[in-house]
Amino acid sequence: MSLLVALNHVSIRYRSNQSGIFSIKDLITSWAHPFQTKEILKDITFTLHKGESLGIVGRNGSGKSTLLRAIAGIITPSKGHLKTYGSIAPILALGAGLEAELTGYENIHLLLSLYGRKISAQAIEEIVQFSELDHQTLSQATKCYSSGMLARLTFSISFSHHCDIIIIDEVLAVGDLGFQQKCLQKINDLKKEGRSIIFVSHFPEEVIKICDQAILLENGLLIHKGTSEEVCQHYKELF
């Protein structure tokens, strides 16, 4: 199988200002060092191959979203090596990538262009049908959308992108039950087509449904990897 994602001893550190220094004057007149380094991910190693689906579980603050952002190319590792091969469609936050002042239709055109897809009537119609949003809603600025509407539009555009890897970060639960089931069916269809999925959720049942394998993060460390059933059982035991 073709290698799509490879992390080799990846660590990620952030600098945070916790000493109340916010200007050059504060820095000069204070003896305190303004920045403290916090390590979010520590020595992470794993691979993902074509057609595989990987679940990522862990308690709040364990580094799940940071890991996804690194794989998506938003964050550069502080240490180690991270390589991705092929195209990625990240769904990292509700409404991520949408311009609030643009209408739903305008956002569809914008994101299709950014994805490098040909903007055709058929492509737009497929997105509209999957989202189940009506013409009036799609003609409004997305800043007027509810969270459920944003989820529908975000997922519909991302699923239309013929990419190698789809990254989903804890946003599947926002839509109503019918749309959640529709998304789950679409994810299973994409898996059958040989696409790879990286999926973060706090719900072990969802991870087991979608993913063949999983990893468990705790305090920035990868403490267990294996089948999704095994890893989710370890996750439950943390509580």
CYANA upper distance limits for C-alpha pairs under 8 A (distance plus 0.5 A):
  1 MET  CA     49 HIS  CA      6.51
  1 MET  CA     50 LYS  CA      6.43
  2 SER  CA     49 HIS  CA      5.99
  2 SER  CA     50 LYS  CA      5.79
  3 LEU  CA     47 THR  CA      7.92
  3 LEU  CA     48 LEU  CA      6.77
  3 LEU  CA     49 HIS  CA      4.89
  3 LEU  CA     50 LYS  CA      6.73
  3 LEU  CA     85 TYR  CA      7.60
  4 LEU  CA     47 THR  CA      8.16
  4 LEU  CA     48 LEU  CA      6.19
  4 LEU  CA     49 HIS  CA      5.63
  4 LEU  CA     50 LYS  CA      6.60
  4 LEU  CA     83 LYS  CA      8.44
  4 LEU  CA     84 THR  CA      5.98
  4 LEU  CA     85 TYR  CA      5.18
  4 LEU  CA     86 GLY  CA      7.03
  4 LEU  CA    165 ILE  CA      8.39
  5 VAL  CA     47 THR  CA      5.94
  5 VAL  CA     48 LEU  CA      5.44
  5 VAL  CA     49 HIS  CA      7.32
  5 VAL  CA     71 ILE  CA      8.19
  5 VAL  CA     82 LEU  CA      8.02
  5 VAL  CA     83 LYS  CA      6.28
  5 VAL  CA     84 THR  CA      5.01
  5 VAL  CA     85 TYR  CA      6.90
  6 ALA  CA     45 THR  CA      8.12
  6 ALA  CA     46 PHE  CA      6.64
  6 ALA  CA     47 THR  CA      4.96
  6 ALA  CA     48 LEU  CA      7.06
  6 ALA  CA     81 HIS  CA      8.45
  6 ALA  CA     82 LEU  CA      6.25
  6 ALA  CA     83 LYS  CA      5.71
  6 ALA  CA     84 THR  CA      7.00
  7 LEU  CA     44 ILE  CA      7.14
  7 LEU  CA     45 THR  CA      5.39
  7 LEU  CA     46 PHE  CA      5.86
  7 LEU  CA     47 THR  CA      6.73
  7 LEU  CA     80 GLY  CA      8.13
  7 LEU  CA     81 HIS  CA      6.42
  7 LEU  CA     82 LEU  CA      5.04
  7 LEU  CA     83 LYS  CA      7.08
  8 ASN  CA     43 ASP  CA      8.18
  8 ASN  CA     44 ILE  CA      7.08
  8 ASN  CA     45 THR  CA      5.13
  8 ASN  CA     46 PHE  CA      7.37
  8 ASN  CA     80 GLY  CA      6.21
  8 ASN  CA     81 HIS  CA      5.68
  8 ASN  CA     82 LEU  CA      6.89
  9 HIS  CA     42 LYS  CA      8.16
  9 HIS  CA     43 ASP  CA      4.69
  9 HIS  CA     44 ILE  CA      5.39
  9 HIS  CA     45 THR  CA      5.59
  9 HIS  CA     79 LYS  CA      7.74
  9 HIS  CA     80 GLY  CA      5.33
  9 HIS  CA     81 HIS  CA      7.28
 10 VAL  CA     41 LEU  CA      7.82
 10 VAL  CA     42 LYS  CA      7.10
 10 VAL  CA     43 ASP  CA      5.36
 10 VAL  CA     44 ILE  CA      5.30
 10 VAL  CA     45 THR  CA      7.05
 10 VAL  CA     77 PRO  CA      6.72
 10 VAL  CA     78 SER  CA      7.95
 10 VAL  CA     79 LYS  CA      5.97
 10 VAL  CA     80 GLY  CA      4.72
 10 VAL  CA     81 HIS  CA      6.45
 10 VAL  CA     82 LEU  CA      7.40
 11 SER  CA     39 GLU  CA      7.92
 11 SER  CA     40 ILE  CA      7.96
 11 SER  CA     41 LEU  CA      5.41
 11 SER  CA     42 LYS  CA      5.01
 11 SER  CA     43 ASP  CA      5.62
 11 SER  CA     44 ILE  CA      7.02
 11 SER  CA     77 PRO  CA      6.36
 11 SER  CA     78 SER  CA      6.13
 11 SER  CA     79 LYS  CA      5.48
 11 SER  CA     80 GLY  CA      6.87
 12 ILE  CA     39 GLU  CA      6.48
 12 ILE  CA     40 ILE  CA      6.12
 12 ILE  CA     41 LEU  CA      5.52
 12 ILE  CA     42 LYS  CA      7.32
 12 ILE  CA     76 THR  CA      8.16
 12 ILE  CA     77 PRO  CA      5.50
 12 ILE  CA     78 SER  CA      5.32
 12 ILE  CA     79 LYS  CA      7.23
 13 ARG  CA     37 THR  CA      6.98
 13 ARG  CA     38 LYS  CA      5.99
 13 ARG  CA     39 GLU  CA      4.71
 13 ARG  CA     40 ILE  CA      6.11
 13 ARG  CA     41 LEU  CA      7.62
 13 ARG  CA     77 PRO  CA      8.30
 13 ARG  CA     78 SER  CA      6.55
 14 TYR  CA     37 THR  CA      6.18
 14 TYR  CA     38 LYS  CA      5.79
 14 TYR  CA     39 GLU  CA      6.87
 14 TYR  CA     40 ILE  CA      7.61
 15 ARG  CA     35 PHE  CA      6.41
 15 ARG  CA     36 GLN  CA      5.97
 15 ARG  CA     37 THR  CA      5.01
 15 ARG  CA     38 LYS  CA      6.75
 16 SER  CA     35 PHE  CA      5.90
 16 SER  CA     36 GLN  CA      5.84
 16 SER  CA     37 THR  CA      6.90
 16 SER  CA     38 LYS  CA      7.91
 17 ASN  CA     21 ILE  CA      7.70
 17 ASN  CA     34 PRO  CA      5.98
 17 ASN  CA     35 PHE  CA      5.22
 17 ASN  CA     36 GLN  CA      6.87
 18 GLN  CA     34 PRO  CA      7.29
 18 GLN  CA     35 PHE  CA      7.36
 18 GLN  CA     36 GLN  CA      7.65
 19 SER  CA     32 ALA  CA      7.45
 19 SER  CA     33 HIS  CA      7.91
 19 SER  CA     34 PRO  CA      5.99
 19 SER  CA     35 PHE  CA      8.03
 20 GLY  CA     34 PRO  CA      7.95
 21 ILE  CA     26 ASP  CA      5.75
 21 ILE  CA     27 LEU  CA      6.55
 21 ILE  CA     30 SER  CA      8.49
 21 ILE  CA     34 PRO  CA      6.37
 22 PHE  CA     26 ASP  CA      6.91
 22 PHE  CA     27 LEU  CA      8.12
 23 SER  CA     27 LEU  CA      6.84
 24 ILE  CA     28 ILE  CA      6.70
 25 LYS  CA     29 THR  CA      6.64
 26 ASP  CA     30 SER  CA      6.40
 27 LEU  CA     31 TRP  CA      8.20
 27 LEU  CA     32 ALA  CA      8.42
 27 LEU  CA     34 PRO  CA      7.80
 39 GLU  CA    220 GLY  CA      8.10
 40 ILE  CA     62 SER  CA      8.08
 40 ILE  CA     63 GLY  CA      6.33
 40 ILE  CA     66 THR  CA      8.05
 40 ILE  CA    219 ASN  CA      8.05
 40 ILE  CA    220 GLY  CA      5.83
 41 LEU  CA     63 GLY  CA      6.53
 41 LEU  CA     66 THR  CA      8.30
 41 LEU  CA     67 LEU  CA      7.98
 41 LEU  CA    219 ASN  CA      8.26
 41 LEU  CA    220 GLY  CA      4.66
 41 LEU  CA    221 LEU  CA      6.78
 42 LYS  CA    220 GLY  CA      6.00
 42 LYS  CA    221 LEU  CA      5.91
 42 LYS  CA    222 LEU  CA      8.42
 43 ASP  CA     80 GLY  CA      8.08
 43 ASP  CA    221 LEU  CA      7.55
 43 ASP  CA    222 LEU  CA      8.45
 44 ILE  CA    221 LEU  CA      7.36
 44 ILE  CA    222 LEU  CA      6.64
 48 LEU  CA     52 GLU  CA      6.99
 48 LEU  CA     53 SER  CA      8.40
 48 LEU  CA     54 LEU  CA      7.98
 49 HIS  CA    196 SER  CA      7.94
 50 LYS  CA    164 ASP  CA      8.09
 50 LYS  CA    194 GLY  CA      7.03
 50 LYS  CA    195 ARG  CA      7.01
 50 LYS  CA    196 SER  CA      6.24
 51 GLY  CA    191 LYS  CA      6.77
 51 GLY  CA    192 LYS  CA      8.38
 51 GLY  CA    193 GLU  CA      8.41
 51 GLY  CA    194 GLY  CA      4.84
 51 GLY  CA    195 ARG  CA      5.57
 51 GLY  CA    196 SER  CA      5.26
 51 GLY  CA    197 ILE  CA      8.44
 52 GLU  CA    191 LYS  CA      8.26
 52 GLU  CA    194 GLY  CA      8.41
 52 GLU  CA    195 ARG  CA      8.03
 52 GLU  CA    196 SER  CA      5.61
 52 GLU  CA    197 ILE  CA      7.28
 52 GLU  CA    211 CYS  CA      8.42
 52 GLU  CA    212 ASP  CA      7.51
 52 GLU  CA    213 GLN  CA      8.42
 53 SER  CA    191 LYS  CA      8.13
 53 SER  CA    196 SER  CA      5.85
 53 SER  CA    197 ILE  CA      4.98
 53 SER  CA    198 ILE  CA      6.43
 53 SER  CA    199 PHE  CA      8.21
 53 SER  CA    210 ILE  CA      7.69
 53 SER  CA    211 CYS  CA      5.27
 53 SER  CA    212 ASP  CA      6.11
 53 SER  CA    213 GLN  CA      6.99
 54 LEU  CA    196 SER  CA      8.48
 54 LEU  CA    197 ILE  CA      6.59
 54 LEU  CA    198 ILE  CA      5.33
 54 LEU  CA    199 PHE  CA      6.72
 54 LEU  CA    211 CYS  CA      5.86
 54 LEU  CA    212 ASP  CA      7.00
 54 LEU  CA    213 GLN  CA      5.65
 54 LEU  CA    214 ALA  CA      5.57
 54 LEU  CA    215 ILE  CA      8.03
 55 GLY  CA    198 ILE  CA      6.38
 55 GLY  CA    199 PHE  CA      5.28
 55 GLY  CA    200 VAL  CA      6.31
 55 GLY  CA    201 SER  CA      8.19
 55 GLY  CA    207 VAL  CA      6.20
 55 GLY  CA    210 ILE  CA      8.37
 55 GLY  CA    211 CYS  CA      6.05
 55 GLY  CA    212 ASP  CA      8.31
 55 GLY  CA    213 GLN  CA      6.77
 55 GLY  CA    214 ALA  CA      4.76
 55 GLY  CA    215 ILE  CA      6.87
 55 GLY  CA    228 SER  CA      7.39
 56 ILE  CA     64 LYS  CA      7.21
 56 ILE  CA    198 ILE  CA      7.92
 56 ILE  CA    199 PHE  CA      6.63
 56 ILE  CA    200 VAL  CA      5.37
 56 ILE  CA    201 SER  CA      7.55
 56 ILE  CA    214 ALA  CA      6.13
 56 ILE  CA    215 ILE  CA      5.66
 56 ILE  CA    216 LEU  CA      6.59
 56 ILE  CA    217 LEU  CA      7.94
 57 VAL  CA     64 LYS  CA      7.65
 57 VAL  CA    200 VAL  CA      6.62
 57 VAL  CA    201 SER  CA      6.72
 57 VAL  CA    202 HIS  CA      6.91
 57 VAL  CA    204 PRO  CA      8.38
 57 VAL  CA    214 ALA  CA      7.97
 57 VAL  CA    215 ILE  CA      6.97
 57 VAL  CA    216 LEU  CA      5.56
 57 VAL  CA    217 LEU  CA      6.84
 57 VAL  CA    232 CYS  CA      7.94
 57 VAL  CA    235 TYR  CA      7.54
 58 GLY  CA     62 SER  CA      6.37
 58 GLY  CA     64 LYS  CA      7.52
 58 GLY  CA    202 HIS  CA      7.81
 58 GLY  CA    216 LEU  CA      6.04
 58 GLY  CA    217 LEU  CA      5.41
 58 GLY  CA    218 GLU  CA      6.46
 58 GLY  CA    235 TYR  CA      7.12
 59 ARG  CA    202 HIS  CA      8.24
 59 ARG  CA    217 LEU  CA      8.12
 59 ARG  CA    218 GLU  CA      7.32
 61 GLY  CA    219 ASN  CA      7.56
 62 SER  CA    217 LEU  CA      6.21
 62 SER  CA    218 GLU  CA      5.49
 62 SER  CA    219 ASN  CA      5.15
 62 SER  CA    220 GLY  CA      5.59
 62 SER  CA    221 LEU  CA      8.24
 63 GLY  CA     67 LEU  CA      6.62
 63 GLY  CA    217 LEU  CA      7.46
 63 GLY  CA    218 GLU  CA      8.31
 63 GLY  CA    219 ASN  CA      7.64
 63 GLY  CA    220 GLY  CA      5.76
 64 LYS  CA     68 LEU  CA      6.97
 64 LYS  CA    200 VAL  CA      7.67
 64 LYS  CA    217 LEU  CA      7.59
 65 SER  CA     69 ARG  CA      6.70
 65 SER  CA     92 LEU  CA      8.23
 65 SER  CA    169 ASP  CA      7.37
 66 THR  CA     70 ALA  CA      6.74
 66 THR  CA     75 ILE  CA      8.24
 67 LEU  CA     71 ILE  CA      6.86
 68 LEU  CA     72 ALA  CA      6.61
 68 LEU  CA     92 LEU  CA      8.20
 68 LEU  CA    167 ILE  CA      7.77
 68 LEU  CA    169 ASP  CA      8.10
 69 ARG  CA     73 GLY  CA      6.75
 69 ARG  CA     74 ILE  CA      5.70
 69 ARG  CA     75 ILE  CA      6.28
 69 ARG  CA     92 LEU  CA      8.17
 70 ALA  CA     74 ILE  CA      6.16
 70 ALA  CA     75 ILE  CA      5.05
 70 ALA  CA     76 THR  CA      6.59
 70 ALA  CA     77 PRO  CA      7.40
 71 ILE  CA     75 ILE  CA      8.43
 71 ILE  CA     82 LEU  CA      7.92
 71 ILE  CA     84 THR  CA      7.67
 72 ALA  CA     88 ILE  CA      7.40
 72 ALA  CA     90 PRO  CA      7.08
 72 ALA  CA    167 ILE  CA      8.44
 77 PRO  CA     81 HIS  CA      7.83
 77 PRO  CA     82 LEU  CA      7.94
 86 GLY  CA    163 CYS  CA      7.93
 86 GLY  CA    164 ASP  CA      6.20
 86 GLY  CA    165 ILE  CA      7.94
 87 SER  CA    163 CYS  CA      5.54
 87 SER  CA    164 ASP  CA      5.77
 87 SER  CA    165 ILE  CA      6.88
 88 ILE  CA    163 CYS  CA      6.19
 88 ILE  CA    164 ASP  CA      6.60
 88 ILE  CA    165 ILE  CA      5.28
 88 ILE  CA    166 ILE  CA      6.41
 88 ILE  CA    167 ILE  CA      7.85
 89 ALA  CA    158 SER  CA      6.55
 89 ALA  CA    161 HIS  CA      7.57
 89 ALA  CA    163 CYS  CA      6.84
 89 ALA  CA    165 ILE  CA      6.80
 89 ALA  CA    166 ILE  CA      5.40
 89 ALA  CA    167 ILE  CA      6.72
 90 PRO  CA    158 SER  CA      8.07
 90 PRO  CA    166 ILE  CA      6.38
 90 PRO  CA    167 ILE  CA      5.04
 90 PRO  CA    168 ILE  CA      6.84
 91 ILE  CA     96 ALA  CA      7.25
 91 ILE  CA    154 THR  CA      7.93
 91 ILE  CA    155 PHE  CA      7.91
 91 ILE  CA    158 SER  CA      7.76
 91 ILE  CA    166 ILE  CA      8.13
 91 ILE  CA    167 ILE  CA      6.26
 91 ILE  CA    168 ILE  CA      5.38
 91 ILE  CA    169 ASP  CA      6.73
 91 ILE  CA    171 VAL  CA      8.21
 92 LEU  CA     96 ALA  CA      7.02
 92 LEU  CA    167 ILE  CA      7.66
 92 LEU  CA    168 ILE  CA      6.54
 92 LEU  CA    169 ASP  CA      5.43
 92 LEU  CA    170 GLU  CA      8.29
 92 LEU  CA    171 VAL  CA      8.07
 93 ALA  CA    169 ASP  CA      7.21
 93 ALA  CA    170 GLU  CA      8.30
 93 ALA  CA    171 VAL  CA      6.95
 94 LEU  CA    147 SER  CA      7.77
 94 LEU  CA    150 LEU  CA      7.06
 94 LEU  CA    151 ALA  CA      6.54
 94 LEU  CA    154 THR  CA      7.90
 94 LEU  CA    171 VAL  CA      6.72
 95 GLY  CA    150 LEU  CA      5.79
 95 GLY  CA    151 ALA  CA      6.99
 95 GLY  CA    153 LEU  CA      8.36
 95 GLY  CA    154 THR  CA      6.29
 96 ALA  CA    154 THR  CA      7.74
 97 GLY  CA    111 LEU  CA      7.99
 98 LEU  CA    107 ASN  CA      6.55
 98 LEU  CA    111 LEU  CA      8.38
 98 LEU  CA    142 THR  CA      8.12
 98 LEU  CA    154 THR  CA      8.14
 99 GLU  CA    107 ASN  CA      7.10
 99 GLU  CA    142 THR  CA      7.72
100 ALA  CA    141 ALA  CA      6.80
100 ALA  CA    142 THR  CA      5.49
100 ALA  CA    143 LYS  CA      5.07
101 GLU  CA    141 ALA  CA      5.85
101 GLU  CA    142 THR  CA      7.02
101 GLU  CA    143 LYS  CA      6.80
102 LEU  CA    106 GLU  CA      6.25
102 LEU  CA    107 ASN  CA      6.66
102 LEU  CA    140 GLN  CA      8.26
102 LEU  CA    141 ALA  CA      5.45
102 LEU  CA    142 THR  CA      6.80
103 THR  CA    107 ASN  CA      6.66
103 THR  CA    138 LEU  CA      6.62
103 THR  CA    139 SER  CA      5.87
103 THR  CA    140 GLN  CA      5.35
103 THR  CA    141 ALA  CA      4.40
103 THR  CA    142 THR  CA      6.06
104 GLY  CA    108 ILE  CA      6.77
104 GLY  CA    137 THR  CA      7.88
104 GLY  CA    138 LEU  CA      4.77
104 GLY  CA    139 SER  CA      6.52
104 GLY  CA    140 GLN  CA      6.95
104 GLY  CA    141 ALA  CA      6.93
104 GLY  CA    142 THR  CA      6.45
104 GLY  CA    153 LEU  CA      7.99
105 TYR  CA    109 HIS  CA      6.93
105 TYR  CA    138 LEU  CA      6.07
105 TYR  CA    139 SER  CA      6.84
106 GLU  CA    110 LEU  CA      6.62
107 ASN  CA    111 LEU  CA      6.52
108 ILE  CA    112 LEU  CA      6.53
108 ILE  CA    124 ILE  CA      7.69
108 ILE  CA    157 ILE  CA      7.15
109 HIS  CA    113 SER  CA      6.70
109 HIS  CA    119 ILE  CA      7.21
110 LEU  CA    114 LEU  CA      6.83
111 LEU  CA    115 TYR  CA      6.53
111 LEU  CA    157 ILE  CA      7.90
112 LEU  CA    116 GLY  CA      6.75
112 LEU  CA    117 ARG  CA      5.73
112 LEU  CA    118 LYS  CA      7.62
112 LEU  CA    119 ILE  CA      6.99
112 LEU  CA    157 ILE  CA      8.07
112 LEU  CA    161 HIS  CA      8.23
113 SER  CA    117 ARG  CA      6.35
113 SER  CA    118 LYS  CA      7.71
113 SER  CA    119 ILE  CA      7.65
115 TYR  CA    161 HIS  CA      7.37
117 ARG  CA    161 HIS  CA      7.89
118 LYS  CA    123 ALA  CA      8.45
119 ILE  CA    123 ALA  CA      7.00
119 ILE  CA    124 ILE  CA      7.73
120 SER  CA    124 ILE  CA      6.86
121 ALA  CA    125 GLU  CA      6.53
122 GLN  CA    126 GLU  CA      6.66
123 ALA  CA    127 ILE  CA      7.01
123 ALA  CA    160 SER  CA      8.12
124 ILE  CA    128 VAL  CA      6.71
125 GLU  CA    129 GLN  CA      6.51
126 GLU  CA    130 PHE  CA      6.69
126 GLU  CA    160 SER  CA      8.18
127 ILE  CA    131 SER  CA      6.61
127 ILE  CA    153 LEU  CA      8.36
127 ILE  CA    156 SER  CA      5.76
127 ILE  CA    157 ILE  CA      6.47
127 ILE  CA    160 SER  CA      7.19
128 VAL  CA    132 GLU  CA      6.61
128 VAL  CA    133 LEU  CA      6.87
128 VAL  CA    134 ASP  CA      8.29
128 VAL  CA    156 SER  CA      8.10
129 GLN  CA    133 LEU  CA      8.01
130 PHE  CA    156 SER  CA      6.38
131 SER  CA    152 ARG  CA      5.48
131 SER  CA    153 LEU  CA      6.22
131 SER  CA    155 PHE  CA      8.28
131 SER  CA    156 SER  CA      6.02
132 GLU  CA    152 ARG  CA      8.21
133 LEU  CA    137 THR  CA      6.75
133 LEU  CA    138 LEU  CA      7.10
133 LEU  CA    149 MET  CA      8.03
133 LEU  CA    152 ARG  CA      8.30
133 LEU  CA    153 LEU  CA      8.46
134 ASP  CA    138 LEU  CA      6.84
135 HIS  CA    139 SER  CA      6.63
136 GLN  CA    140 GLN  CA      7.22
140 GLN  CA    144 CYS  CA      7.53
141 ALA  CA    145 TYR  CA      8.06
142 THR  CA    150 LEU  CA      7.83
145 TYR  CA    149 MET  CA      6.09
145 TYR  CA    150 LEU  CA      6.60
146 SER  CA    150 LEU  CA      6.81
147 SER  CA    151 ALA  CA      6.68
147 SER  CA    174 VAL  CA      7.35
147 SER  CA    175 GLY  CA      8.19
148 GLY  CA    152 ARG  CA      6.75
148 GLY  CA    174 VAL  CA      6.42
148 GLY  CA    175 GLY  CA      5.28
148 GLY  CA    176 ASP  CA      7.52
149 MET  CA    153 LEU  CA      6.78
149 MET  CA    175 GLY  CA      8.26
150 LEU  CA    154 THR  CA      6.46
151 ALA  CA    155 PHE  CA      6.51
151 ALA  CA    171 VAL  CA      7.94
151 ALA  CA    172 LEU  CA      8.25
151 ALA  CA    174 VAL  CA      7.13
151 ALA  CA    175 GLY  CA      6.60
152 ARG  CA    156 SER  CA      6.51
152 ARG  CA    175 GLY  CA      7.46
152 ARG  CA    179 PHE  CA      8.08
153 LEU  CA    157 ILE  CA      6.70
154 THR  CA    158 SER  CA      6.69
155 PHE  CA    159 PHE  CA      6.39
155 PHE  CA    183 CYS  CA      8.32
156 SER  CA    160 SER  CA      6.80
157 ILE  CA    161 HIS  CA      7.35
159 PHE  CA    186 LYS  CA      8.45
163 CYS  CA    195 ARG  CA      7.94
164 ASP  CA    195 ARG  CA      5.80
164 ASP  CA    196 SER  CA      6.66
165 ILE  CA    195 ARG  CA      6.63
165 ILE  CA    196 SER  CA      5.30
165 ILE  CA    197 ILE  CA      6.25
165 ILE  CA    198 ILE  CA      7.86
166 ILE  CA    195 ARG  CA      8.15
166 ILE  CA    196 SER  CA      6.88
166 ILE  CA    197 ILE  CA      5.48
166 ILE  CA    198 ILE  CA      6.74
167 ILE  CA    197 ILE  CA      6.57
167 ILE  CA    198 ILE  CA      5.29
167 ILE  CA    199 PHE  CA      6.53
168 ILE  CA    172 LEU  CA      8.16
168 ILE  CA    197 ILE  CA      8.26
168 ILE  CA    198 ILE  CA      6.78
168 ILE  CA    199 PHE  CA      5.41
168 ILE  CA    200 VAL  CA      6.74
169 ASP  CA    199 PHE  CA      6.65
169 ASP  CA    200 VAL  CA      5.38
169 ASP  CA    201 SER  CA      7.40
170 GLU  CA    199 PHE  CA      8.21
170 GLU  CA    200 VAL  CA      5.95
170 GLU  CA    201 SER  CA      5.47
170 GLU  CA    202 HIS  CA      7.89
172 LEU  CA    180 GLN  CA      6.92
172 LEU  CA    183 CYS  CA      8.34
173 ALA  CA    180 GLN  CA      7.39
175 GLY  CA    179 PHE  CA      6.34
175 GLY  CA    180 GLN  CA      6.44
176 ASP  CA    180 GLN  CA      6.66
177 LEU  CA    181 GLN  CA      6.75
178 GLY  CA    182 LYS  CA      6.79
179 PHE  CA    183 CYS  CA      6.62
180 GLN  CA    184 LEU  CA      6.70
181 GLN  CA    185 GLN  CA      6.70
182 LYS  CA    186 LYS  CA      6.72
183 CYS  CA    187 ILE  CA      6.61
184 LEU  CA    188 ASN  CA      6.78
184 LEU  CA    210 ILE  CA      8.01
185 GLN  CA    189 ASP  CA      6.73
186 LYS  CA    190 LEU  CA      6.70
187 ILE  CA    191 LYS  CA      6.73
187 ILE  CA    197 ILE  CA      8.46
187 ILE  CA    210 ILE  CA      8.01
188 ASN  CA    192 LYS  CA      6.85
188 ASN  CA    210 ILE  CA      7.60
189 ASP  CA    193 GLU  CA      6.95
190 LEU  CA    194 GLY  CA      7.09
190 LEU  CA    195 ARG  CA      5.99
190 LEU  CA    196 SER  CA      8.41
191 LYS  CA    195 ARG  CA      5.55
191 LYS  CA    196 SER  CA      6.90
191 LYS  CA    197 ILE  CA      7.95
197 ILE  CA    211 CYS  CA      8.15
199 PHE  CA    207 VAL  CA      7.72
199 PHE  CA    210 ILE  CA      8.47
199 PHE  CA    211 CYS  CA      8.08
200 VAL  CA    207 VAL  CA      8.12
201 SER  CA    206 GLU  CA      7.68
201 SER  CA    207 VAL  CA      7.15
203 PHE  CA    207 VAL  CA      7.21
204 PRO  CA    208 ILE  CA      6.67
204 PRO  CA    232 CYS  CA      6.04
205 GLU  CA    209 LYS  CA      6.71
206 GLU  CA    210 ILE  CA      6.70
207 VAL  CA    211 CYS  CA      5.98
207 VAL  CA    214 ALA  CA      8.46
207 VAL  CA    228 SER  CA      7.21
207 VAL  CA    232 CYS  CA      8.31
208 ILE  CA    212 ASP  CA      7.61
208 ILE  CA    228 SER  CA      5.86
208 ILE  CA    229 GLU  CA      6.52
208 ILE  CA    232 CYS  CA      8.13
211 CYS  CA    228 SER  CA      6.73
212 ASP  CA    227 THR  CA      6.50
212 ASP  CA    228 SER  CA      6.18
213 GLN  CA    225 LYS  CA      8.02
213 GLN  CA    226 GLY  CA      6.10
213 GLN  CA    227 THR  CA      4.62
213 GLN  CA    228 SER  CA      4.96
213 GLN  CA    229 GLU  CA      8.46
214 ALA  CA    225 LYS  CA      6.27
214 ALA  CA    226 GLY  CA      6.32
214 ALA  CA    227 THR  CA      6.36
214 ALA  CA    228 SER  CA      5.25
214 ALA  CA    231 VAL  CA      6.54
214 ALA  CA    232 CYS  CA      8.32
215 ILE  CA    222 LEU  CA      7.32
215 ILE  CA    223 ILE  CA      8.23
215 ILE  CA    224 HIS  CA      6.23
215 ILE  CA    225 LYS  CA      4.77
215 ILE  CA    226 GLY  CA      7.21
215 ILE  CA    228 SER  CA      8.34
215 ILE  CA    231 VAL  CA      6.84
216 LEU  CA    222 LEU  CA      6.31
216 LEU  CA    223 ILE  CA      6.35
216 LEU  CA    224 HIS  CA      5.69
216 LEU  CA    225 LYS  CA      6.82
216 LEU  CA    231 VAL  CA      6.81
216 LEU  CA    232 CYS  CA      8.37
216 LEU  CA    234 HIS  CA      8.40
216 LEU  CA    235 TYR  CA      7.25
217 LEU  CA    221 LEU  CA      5.90
217 LEU  CA    222 LEU  CA      5.15
217 LEU  CA    223 ILE  CA      6.45
217 LEU  CA    224 HIS  CA      7.97
218 GLU  CA    222 LEU  CA      7.08
218 GLU  CA    223 ILE  CA      7.08
224 HIS  CA    231 VAL  CA      6.99
224 HIS  CA    234 HIS  CA      8.35
225 LYS  CA    231 VAL  CA      6.69
226 GLY  CA    230 GLU  CA      6.84
226 GLY  CA    231 VAL  CA      6.58
227 THR  CA    231 VAL  CA      6.74
228 SER  CA    232 CYS  CA      6.40
229 GLU  CA    233 GLN  CA      6.70
230 GLU  CA    234 HIS  CA      6.99
231 VAL  CA    235 TYR  CA      6.68
232 CYS  CA    236 LYS  CA      6.73
233 GLN  CA    237 GLU  CA      6.91
234 HIS  CA    238 LEU  CA      7.21
235 TYR  CA    239 PHE  CA      8.15
